Amino acid sequence: MSILDDIRNRNAQPTVEPRADILQDPTPVTNITTSQVEQPGEVSELKRLEELLASFPEIAARIPVRLETPIKDELDELCNREKITIETLLEAFYVTCKDKDSTMRQVVKEAKKRLKSRKEAGNIRSSLTKLNNLTTRKK
């Protein structure tokens, strides 16, 4: 077979049908053409989906969260086991604790203790950097 025949045969190769997403209706929104959107049934379906989406809470932008390594590992293990995300776990912790004053006070007290410890560690790291910079300049 020549290269030209190979190129011709590539165009004739069978294609795989797009798989059906079980989370979507039988007619996915992504496959709706302009002529379909103009149909009244499709417009009402689009509005229904937009209204349904609007009923869910708005999700804020991601925030970087730095955690102690052993705690991060335990949280990852818990989330993997329960098939949830760390973000949804944090939300659930907050929602569960916010109406329980004694629990919330205990959590805030622990958070303040951890913040103080992190600040102290940050000051030590800063001092080490300054000392290292001074000793390398004298050499």
C-alpha positions as CSV (number, residue, x, y, z in Angstrom):
1,M,0.0,0.0,0.0
2,S,1.2,3.5,-0.8
3,I,1.2,6.5,1.5
4,L,-1.6,7.9,-0.5
5,D,-3.7,4.8,0.1
6,D,-3.0,5.1,3.8
7,I,-4.2,8.7,3.9
8,R,-7.4,7.8,2.0
9,N,-8.1,4.9,4.3
10,R,-7.7,7.1,7.4
11,N,-10.7,9.1,6.3
12,A,-12.8,6.0,5.8
13,Q,-12.1,4.6,9.3
14,P,-15.1,4.1,11.5
15,T,-15.9,6.7,14.2
16,V,-17.1,6.0,17.6
17,E,-20.5,7.4,18.6
18,P,-20.3,9.9,21.5
19,R,-21.1,8.2,24.7
20,A,-24.3,9.1,26.6
21,D,-23.7,10.9,29.8
22,I,-26.0,9.4,32.4
23,L,-26.2,12.7,34.3
24,Q,-27.7,14.5,31.4
25,D,-31.0,14.3,29.6
26,P,-31.1,12.1,26.5
27,T,-30.5,15.3,24.4
28,P,-27.4,17.0,25.8
29,V,-27.5,20.8,26.0
30,T,-24.1,20.9,24.2
31,N,-25.6,19.3,21.1
32,I,-28.4,21.8,20.7
33,T,-28.2,23.8,17.5
34,T,-29.4,27.3,16.8
35,S,-32.5,26.1,15.2
36,Q,-33.3,23.8,18.1
37,V,-32.8,26.6,20.7
38,E,-35.5,28.6,18.9
39,Q,-38.0,25.9,19.5
40,P,-40.3,26.6,22.5
41,G,-39.7,23.2,24.2
42,E,-35.9,23.7,24.1
43,V,-36.1,27.2,25.5
44,S,-38.2,26.1,28.4
45,E,-35.8,23.3,29.1
46,L,-32.9,25.8,29.0
47,K,-34.8,28.1,31.4
48,R,-35.6,25.2,33.7
49,L,-31.9,24.2,33.9
50,E,-30.9,27.8,34.6
51,E,-33.5,28.1,37.3
52,L,-32.4,24.8,38.8
53,L,-28.8,26.0,38.8
54,A,-29.8,29.3,40.4
55,S,-31.4,27.4,43.3
56,F,-27.9,26.0,44.3
57,P,-25.7,28.2,46.5
58,E,-23.0,30.2,44.7
59,I,-19.5,28.7,45.1
60,A,-16.7,31.1,46.0
61,A,-13.3,31.1,44.3
62,R,-10.8,28.6,45.5
63,I,-8.6,29.6,48.4
64,P,-5.2,28.1,49.1
65,V,-5.2,26.2,52.4
66,R,-2.0,25.2,54.0
67,L,-2.3,22.3,56.5
68,E,0.0,20.4,58.7
69,T,1.2,17.4,56.8
70,P,-0.2,14.7,59.1
71,I,-3.6,16.4,59.3
72,K,-3.6,16.8,55.5
73,D,-2.8,13.1,55.1
74,E,-5.6,12.1,57.5
75,L,-8.1,14.4,55.7
76,D,-7.1,13.0,52.3
77,E,-7.6,9.5,53.6
78,L,-11.0,10.4,55.1
79,C,-12.1,12.2,51.9
80,N,-11.0,9.3,49.7
81,R,-12.8,6.8,51.9
82,E,-16.0,8.7,52.0
83,K,-15.8,10.0,48.4
84,I,-16.0,13.7,49.3
85,T,-13.7,16.7,48.8
86,I,-11.8,18.6,51.4
87,E,-13.8,21.7,50.5
88,T,-17.2,20.0,51.2
89,L,-15.8,18.5,54.4
90,L,-14.8,22.0,55.6
91,E,-18.2,23.4,54.7
92,A,-19.9,20.6,56.6
93,F,-17.6,21.1,59.6
94,Y,-18.6,24.8,59.7
95,V,-22.3,24.3,59.1
96,T,-22.3,21.6,61.9
97,C,-20.4,23.7,64.4
98,K,-21.9,27.2,63.8
99,D,-25.1,26.5,65.7
100,K,-23.3,24.8,68.6
101,D,-21.8,27.7,70.7
102,S,-19.6,25.5,72.9
103,T,-18.2,23.5,70.0
104,M,-17.6,26.7,68.0
105,R,-15.8,28.3,71.0
106,Q,-13.6,25.1,71.3
107,V,-12.8,25.2,67.6
108,V,-11.9,28.9,67.6
109,K,-9.8,28.4,70.7
110,E,-7.9,25.6,69.0
111,A,-7.5,27.8,65.9
112,K,-6.0,30.6,67.9
113,K,-3.6,28.3,69.5
114,R,-2.5,26.9,66.1
115,L,-2.2,30.4,64.7
116,K,0.1,31.5,67.5
117,S,2.2,28.4,66.9
118,R,2.4,29.1,63.2
119,K,3.4,32.7,63.8
120,E,6.2,31.5,66.1
121,A,7.4,29.0,63.5
122,G,7.4,31.8,60.9
123,N,9.4,34.1,63.1
124,I,12.0,31.3,63.7
125,R,12.2,30.7,59.9
126,S,12.7,34.4,59.3
127,S,15.5,34.6,61.9
128,L,17.2,31.5,60.4
129,T,17.1,33.1,56.9
130,K,18.5,36.4,58.3
131,L,21.3,34.5,60.1
132,N,22.1,32.5,57.1
133,N,22.3,35.6,54.9
134,L,24.7,37.3,57.5
135,T,27.0,34.3,57.7
136,T,27.2,33.9,53.9
137,R,28.1,37.6,53.4
138,K,31.0,37.4,55.8
139,K,32.7,34.6,53.9
